[in-house]
Structure formats: C-alpha cells, structure tokens
Amino acid sequence: MKLEQIRKRAKELGIKTDGLTKKELINTIQIYEGNYPCFGSAVDYCDRLDCCWREDCLG
C-alpha cells in the first residue's frame, strides 16, 4: 500500500500523520484497531493470514 493511502486511512481513524514513517503509521493503525503492532517485524514468515498489511510487511 502506498504511503498516501496509509495516511488517508490513518486520518479517517483520527490519527495524526505528521512526521511518522510508513512503519510508524501502520503500527499506530494496528494499535488503534486493537491489533498487535507487528508491521515490519516478521522475518520470512507471518501467521497472520488475515492481516491487510501482510503483503507489504513481507514484501
């Protein structure tokens, strides 16, 4: 997902996006949605098959 799309999603959730990196934004969104902020921490494998960030995280 492109950074602009991530910023839009964050703003829709009421999250301020200024100065945050892609990883920080996604982790903040994950927390806001009640999920563990794991984006960018997987190494070659992730068991969260339902995660909308999975492709970017492992890609």
C-alpha positions as CSV (number, residue, x, y, z in Angstrom):
1,M,0.0,0.0,0.0
2,K,1.3,3.4,-0.9
3,L,2.1,5.9,1.8
4,E,-0.6,8.3,0.7
5,Q,-3.2,5.6,1.0
6,I,-1.9,4.8,4.5
7,R,-2.1,8.4,5.5
8,K,-5.6,8.6,4.3
9,R,-6.7,5.6,6.3
10,A,-4.9,6.9,9.4
11,K,-6.7,10.3,9.0
12,E,-10.0,8.5,8.7
13,L,-9.3,6.9,12.0
14,G,-8.4,10.3,13.6
15,I,-4.7,9.6,13.7
16,K,-2.3,12.5,13.1
17,T,0.2,11.5,10.4
18,D,2.7,14.4,10.5
19,G,6.3,13.2,10.9
20,L,5.5,9.5,11.0
21,T,7.2,7.0,8.8
22,K,5.3,4.3,6.9
23,K,6.1,1.7,9.6
24,E,5.1,4.0,12.4
25,L,1.9,4.9,10.7
26,I,1.0,1.3,10.2
27,N,1.9,0.3,13.7
28,T,-0.2,3.1,15.1
29,I,-3.2,2.0,12.9
30,Q,-2.7,-1.6,14.2
31,I,-2.8,-0.4,17.8
32,Y,-5.8,1.8,17.1
33,E,-7.7,-1.2,15.6
34,G,-6.8,-3.4,18.6
35,N,-4.1,-5.4,16.9
36,Y,-0.5,-6.1,17.9
37,P,1.8,-3.5,16.2
38,C,3.9,-6.1,14.4
39,F,4.3,-4.5,10.9
40,G,7.9,-4.8,9.8
41,S,8.9,-7.3,12.4
42,A,8.3,-10.6,10.6
43,V,11.2,-12.5,9.1
44,D,10.2,-14.5,6.1
45,Y,7.0,-15.7,7.6
46,C,3.9,-14.4,9.3
47,D,1.0,-16.4,10.7
48,R,-1.5,-13.5,10.4
49,L,-3.0,-14.6,7.1
50,D,-5.9,-12.1,7.6
51,C,-3.7,-9.0,8.0
52,C,-4.3,-6.3,5.4
53,W,-0.6,-5.2,5.8
54,R,0.8,-8.7,5.3
55,E,1.9,-8.3,1.6
56,D,3.7,-5.0,2.4
57,C,5.2,-6.4,5.5
58,L,6.7,-9.5,4.0
59,G,7.3,-7.9,0.6
